[in-house]
Amino acid sequence: MVTLIESKQKFRHPEKRNRPDTPVLRKPDWIRVKAPTSQGFRDTQEIVKSKGLVTVCQEAGCPNIGECWDKKHATMMILGEVCTRACSFCNVSTGKPSPVDEDEPRRVAEAVQEMGLQHVVITSVDRDDLEDGGALHFVNVISAIREASPGTTIEILTPDFLRKDGWENAVIDAQADVFNHNLETVPRLYFSIRPGARYYHSLRLLERVKMRDPNQFTKSGLMVGLGETKEEVMQVMDDMRSAGIDFLTIGQYLQPTRKHAAVDRFVHPDEFSSYEEIARSKGFLMVSASPLTRSSYHADEDFAKMKAARQAANQ
């Protein structure tokens, strides 16, 4: 269960300080998760801490942290812990970021090697303050992991590189095994939920990956429970397939604090099953849809399934 963070709010989300409080709905039984207590969780926590790394698992208050960290599956968040955007759904700190840590790629690679990861997910904050949006840092992290742990497959969850003059091409050319960028919600809700982004720009980014490197897997995710309709979700699915996206994730939006966007409703697991069935009928190689699905949840297992699905389709 995500903890509401109220005491740190004026430091963590200064741009949300003056927003009116939104109601917090009681979570249904299918959303509740146990607090992390396992030894595997503590081991992962120690490795992350000893390398001075940031994880989106912690910063975004992911409800799956106990399960994932028990298996030593941590999603590294590079380029600092302060984002230049102020999306109304996100719990990552916003403000003026620190300079890029040039030693971070080495430490990330060491952590991947130490954890013995077969598959790793690397994400980042938005860095609108940088000329390249952090593109070259992604390239350096991918390169460092490949050198330290050549058997590890790499999945990146990138910003949109909005107004960064083609710098995303450097990240595409680094040839991660999976290029993920989340559309997050339906176009109608972008102004209130993802005001710093543009729906069609994000869609074109993923389409550009496929045009530049057809063999690179592409992935994107949606949150539901923000007020979208089923028809709008289905239209986004069609847009994604037109852009050649291979893998779709759909999960329940959970409200981090009273200053964030309110949950419109908790979507029943049966509806997630329906979304998964519809998405598979539209031709996605892989679909993960459940209340607790997140971009990197079971990413290693799902990557293997996606590879197998492509091989079967090509036979």
C-alpha positions as CSV (number, residue, x, y, z in Angstrom):
1,M,0.0,0.0,0.0
2,V,1.4,3.4,-1.0
3,T,2.1,5.7,2.0
4,L,0.8,9.2,1.8
5,I,3.7,11.6,2.2
6,E,2.6,14.7,3.9
7,S,5.4,15.9,6.1
8,K,7.9,16.3,3.2
9,Q,5.4,17.8,0.8
10,K,6.7,21.3,0.7
11,F,10.2,20.1,-0.1
12,R,9.3,17.2,-2.4
13,H,6.6,18.9,-4.4
14,P,6.8,22.7,-4.1
15,E,4.8,23.3,-7.2
16,K,1.9,21.3,-5.7
17,R,1.9,23.1,-2.3
18,N,-0.9,25.5,-3.0
19,R,-3.2,22.9,-4.8
20,P,-6.4,22.1,-3.0
21,D,-6.4,18.7,-1.2
22,T,-8.0,15.9,-3.2
23,P,-10.0,13.1,-1.6
24,V,-8.2,9.8,-1.0
25,L,-10.3,6.8,-1.7
26,R,-10.1,3.7,0.5
27,K,-8.2,1.0,-1.4
28,P,-10.1,-2.2,-2.2
29,D,-8.7,-5.6,-1.0
30,W,-7.1,-6.4,-4.4
31,I,-4.8,-3.4,-4.1
32,R,-3.3,-4.1,-0.7
33,V,0.2,-5.4,-0.4
34,K,2.4,-6.4,2.6
35,A,5.2,-4.2,4.0
36,P,8.6,-5.5,2.8
37,T,10.5,-7.4,5.5
38,S,12.5,-10.2,3.7
39,Q,16.2,-10.7,3.8
40,G,16.3,-10.4,0.0
41,F,14.7,-6.9,0.3
42,R,17.3,-5.9,2.8
43,D,20.2,-7.2,0.7
44,T,19.0,-5.2,-2.3
45,Q,18.5,-2.1,-0.2
46,E,22.1,-2.4,1.1
47,I,23.5,-2.8,-2.5
48,V,21.6,0.3,-3.7
49,K,22.6,2.3,-0.7
50,S,26.3,1.3,-0.8
51,K,26.6,2.3,-4.5
52,G,24.9,5.7,-3.8
53,L,22.1,4.9,-6.3
54,V,18.5,6.1,-6.7
55,T,15.7,3.8,-7.6
56,V,12.3,4.7,-8.9
57,C,10.9,1.9,-6.7
58,Q,11.6,4.2,-3.7
59,E,11.1,7.6,-5.2
60,A,7.8,6.8,-6.8
61,G,6.5,4.8,-3.8
62,C,5.9,1.6,-5.9
63,P,3.6,-0.9,-4.2
64,N,5.6,-3.8,-5.6
65,I,8.9,-2.9,-4.0
66,G,8.8,-5.7,-1.4
67,E,8.2,-8.4,-4.0
68,C,10.7,-7.1,-6.6
69,W,13.5,-6.3,-4.2
70,D,13.2,-9.7,-2.6
71,K,14.3,-11.0,-6.0
72,K,17.0,-8.4,-6.4
73,H,15.0,-6.6,-9.1
74,A,15.5,-2.9,-8.6
75,T,14.8,-0.3,-11.3
76,M,17.7,2.2,-11.3
77,M,16.8,5.8,-11.7
78,I,19.6,7.8,-13.3
79,L,20.3,11.5,-13.7
80,G,19.5,12.3,-10.1
81,E,16.3,12.2,-8.0
82,V,14.9,15.7,-8.9
83,C,12.7,16.0,-12.0
84,T,12.1,19.2,-14.0
85,R,8.5,18.2,-14.7
86,A,5.5,18.4,-12.4
87,C,3.2,15.6,-13.5
88,S,0.2,15.5,-11.2
89,F,0.3,11.7,-10.9
90,C,4.0,11.3,-10.0
91,N,5.7,11.2,-6.5
92,V,9.2,11.9,-7.7
93,S,10.6,15.2,-6.3
94,T,10.4,18.2,-8.6
95,G,12.6,21.3,-8.7
96,K,16.1,22.3,-9.9
97,P,18.3,19.1,-10.4
98,S,21.9,18.7,-9.5
99,P,24.7,18.5,-12.1
100,V,24.9,15.1,-13.8
101,D,27.0,12.6,-11.9
102,E,29.5,11.4,-14.4
103,D,30.5,8.4,-12.2
104,E,27.0,7.1,-12.0
105,P,27.3,4.7,-15.0
106,R,30.1,2.8,-13.3
107,R,28.2,2.5,-10.1
108,V,25.0,1.3,-11.8
109,A,27.0,-1.3,-13.8
110,E,28.7,-2.5,-10.6
111,A,25.3,-2.9,-8.9
112,V,23.9,-4.8,-11.8
113,Q,26.9,-7.2,-11.7
114,E,26.8,-7.5,-7.9
115,M,23.1,-8.4,-8.0
116,G,23.7,-10.9,-10.8
117,L,20.8,-9.5,-12.8
118,Q,19.8,-11.2,-16.1
119,H,17.6,-8.3,-17.0
120,V,17.8,-4.7,-15.7
121,V,15.5,-1.7,-16.1
122,I,17.0,1.8,-16.2
123,T,14.8,4.8,-16.0
124,S,15.4,8.5,-15.2
125,V,13.8,11.8,-14.2
126,D,13.1,14.3,-16.9
127,R,16.0,16.7,-17.4
128,D,14.7,19.5,-19.5
129,D,17.6,21.6,-18.2
130,L,20.1,19.6,-20.2
131,E,20.8,20.2,-23.9
132,D,20.5,16.5,-24.7
133,G,17.8,15.8,-22.1
134,G,20.2,13.2,-20.6
135,A,20.5,11.1,-23.8
136,L,24.3,10.7,-23.6
137,H,24.1,9.7,-20.0
138,F,21.7,6.9,-21.0
139,V,24.2,5.8,-23.6
140,N,27.0,5.8,-21.1
141,V,25.0,3.7,-18.6
142,I,24.1,1.2,-21.3
143,S,27.7,0.9,-22.4
144,A,29.0,0.5,-18.8
145,I,26.5,-2.3,-18.1
146,R,27.4,-4.1,-21.3
147,E,31.1,-4.0,-20.3
148,A,30.6,-5.1,-16.7
149,S,27.8,-7.6,-17.3
150,P,27.6,-8.6,-21.0
151,G,25.0,-11.3,-20.4
152,T,22.5,-8.9,-18.9
153,T,19.7,-7.7,-21.1
154,I,18.9,-4.0,-20.8
155,E,15.5,-2.3,-20.7
156,I,15.4,1.5,-20.7
157,L,12.4,3.6,-19.6
158,T,13.2,7.1,-21.0
159,P,11.9,10.6,-20.9
160,D,10.2,12.0,-24.0
161,F,13.2,14.2,-25.1
162,L,10.8,16.9,-26.0
163,R,12.5,19.8,-27.9
164,K,15.9,18.1,-27.8
165,D,16.7,18.2,-31.5
166,G,17.1,14.6,-32.3
167,W,19.2,13.6,-29.3
168,E,16.9,10.6,-28.8
169,N,18.6,9.0,-31.8
170,A,21.8,8.5,-29.7
171,V,19.8,6.5,-27.2
172,I,18.1,4.4,-29.9
173,D,21.5,3.7,-31.5
174,A,22.8,2.4,-28.2
175,Q,20.5,-0.6,-28.9
176,A,19.0,-1.4,-25.5
177,D,17.1,-4.6,-25.7
178,V,13.8,-2.8,-24.8
179,F,13.0,0.8,-25.4
180,N,10.2,1.9,-23.1
181,H,8.4,5.2,-22.9
182,N,5.1,5.5,-21.1
183,L,2.2,7.4,-22.7
184,E,0.7,7.2,-19.1
185,T,-2.9,8.3,-20.0
186,V,-5.3,9.1,-22.8
187,P,-4.9,12.3,-24.8
188,R,-7.9,14.1,-23.3
189,L,-6.3,14.0,-19.8
190,Y,-2.8,15.2,-20.7
191,F,-3.4,18.8,-19.8
192,S,-4.2,17.9,-16.2
193,I,-2.2,14.7,-15.7
194,R,0.9,15.2,-17.8
195,P,1.0,18.9,-18.6
196,G,4.7,19.1,-19.6
197,A,4.4,16.4,-22.2
198,R,2.7,16.0,-25.6
199,Y,0.8,12.8,-26.4
200,Y,1.7,12.7,-30.1
201,H,5.3,13.6,-29.5
202,S,5.6,10.6,-27.1
203,L,3.8,8.4,-29.6
204,R,6.2,9.5,-32.4
205,L,9.2,8.8,-30.2
206,L,8.3,5.2,-30.0
207,E,7.5,5.0,-33.7
208,R,10.9,6.5,-34.4
209,V,12.6,3.7,-32.5
210,K,10.9,1.2,-34.7
211,M,11.8,3.1,-37.9
212,R,15.4,3.5,-36.9
213,D,15.9,0.0,-35.5
214,P,13.1,-2.5,-36.4
215,N,14.5,-5.2,-34.2
216,Q,14.5,-3.2,-31.0
217,F,11.5,-4.1,-28.8
218,T,9.3,-1.1,-27.9
219,K,7.1,-0.8,-24.8
220,S,4.7,1.6,-23.3
221,G,2.3,1.9,-20.4
222,L,-1.0,3.3,-19.3
223,M,-2.5,4.1,-15.9
224,V,-6.3,3.7,-15.5
225,G,-8.6,5.0,-12.8
226,L,-7.9,8.7,-13.8
227,G,-11.3,9.3,-15.5
228,E,-10.6,7.8,-18.9
229,T,-13.2,5.8,-20.7
230,K,-12.8,2.3,-22.1
231,E,-13.2,3.6,-25.6
232,E,-10.4,6.1,-25.1
233,V,-8.1,3.3,-23.8
234,M,-8.9,1.2,-26.8
235,Q,-8.1,4.2,-29.1
236,V,-4.7,4.5,-27.4
237,M,-4.1,0.8,-28.0
238,D,-4.8,1.4,-31.7
239,D,-2.4,4.4,-31.8
240,M,0.3,2.2,-30.1
241,R,-0.1,-0.6,-32.6
242,S,0.1,2.0,-35.5
243,A,3.4,3.0,-34.0
244,G,4.6,-0.6,-33.9
245,I,4.7,-0.9,-30.1
246,D,5.3,-4.5,-29.0
247,F,4.5,-4.5,-25.3
248,L,1.7,-2.8,-23.4
249,T,1.4,-2.5,-19.6
250,I,-1.8,-1.3,-17.9
251,G,-2.0,-0.6,-14.2
252,Q,-4.1,1.1,-11.6
253,Y,-3.2,4.7,-10.7
254,L,-2.5,5.1,-7.0
255,Q,-2.6,8.6,-5.5
256,P,0.7,9.5,-3.7
257,T,-0.5,12.4,-1.6
258,R,-3.6,14.6,-1.2
259,K,-2.0,17.2,-3.5
260,H,-1.8,14.8,-6.4
261,A,-4.5,13.9,-8.9
262,A,-7.3,12.1,-7.3
263,V,-8.2,8.5,-8.1
264,D,-11.4,8.5,-10.1
265,R,-12.1,4.9,-9.4
266,F,-10.5,1.6,-8.7
267,V,-10.7,-0.6,-11.7
268,H,-11.8,-4.2,-11.0
269,P,-9.4,-7.0,-11.9
270,D,-12.0,-8.4,-14.3
271,E,-11.8,-5.1,-16.3
272,F,-8.0,-5.5,-16.5
273,S,-8.5,-9.0,-17.8
274,S,-10.8,-7.6,-20.5
275,Y,-8.2,-4.9,-21.4
276,E,-5.6,-7.6,-21.8
277,E,-7.8,-9.7,-24.0
278,I,-8.6,-6.7,-26.2
279,A,-4.9,-5.7,-26.4
280,R,-3.8,-9.1,-27.4
281,S,-6.4,-9.2,-30.2
282,K,-4.9,-6.0,-31.5
283,G,-1.6,-7.7,-32.1
284,F,0.7,-6.7,-29.1
285,L,3.4,-9.3,-28.6
286,M,3.1,-9.0,-24.9
287,V,0.5,-7.5,-22.6
288,S,0.6,-7.1,-18.8
289,A,-2.6,-5.7,-17.3
290,S,-3.5,-5.9,-13.6
291,P,-4.1,-3.4,-10.7
292,L,-0.5,-3.7,-9.5
293,T,1.2,-3.8,-12.9
294,R,3.9,-1.2,-13.3
295,S,6.4,-0.7,-16.2
296,S,9.2,-2.8,-14.6
297,Y,7.0,-5.3,-12.7
298,H,8.1,-8.8,-13.7
299,A,10.1,-7.2,-16.5
300,D,12.6,-10.0,-16.8
301,E,9.9,-12.7,-17.1
302,D,7.9,-10.6,-19.5
303,F,10.9,-9.9,-21.7
304,A,11.5,-13.6,-22.2
305,K,7.8,-14.1,-23.1
306,M,8.0,-11.3,-25.6
307,K,11.1,-12.7,-27.3
308,A,9.3,-16.1,-27.5
309,A,6.2,-14.5,-29.0
310,R,8.2,-12.8,-31.7
311,Q,10.1,-16.0,-32.6
312,A,6.8,-17.9,-32.8
313,A,5.3,-15.1,-35.0
314,N,8.3,-15.3,-37.4
315,Q,8.2,-19.0,-37.8
